[in-house]
C-alpha cells in the first residue's frame, strides 16, 4: 500500500517539467542553428574538438 501511495506522489510531482522543456527547446535551437548556418556548425565543432583534446591531455597528466 505504501508503495502505491509513493508512486502516486511521484506521478503528481511536476517540479522538473519546466527544466526538461527548456532543455529540449535549447537542443532544438542548437540543431536548427547548425542546420541553417553550416559555417557556424563547423567552427563550433572545431572548438569542441580543441576542448576535448585539452581535457584528454589534462586527464593523462
KAJO-V98887 format. One record per pair of residues at least 24 apart in sequence whose C-alpha atoms are under 6 Angstrom apart, sorted by the first residue. I is the first residue (numbers start at 1). GAP is how many residues later the second one is. D is the distance in whole Angstrom. If there is no record, write none. Layout:
# KAJO-V98887
[[I:GAP:D] [I:GAP:D]]
This chain:
# KAJO-V98887
none
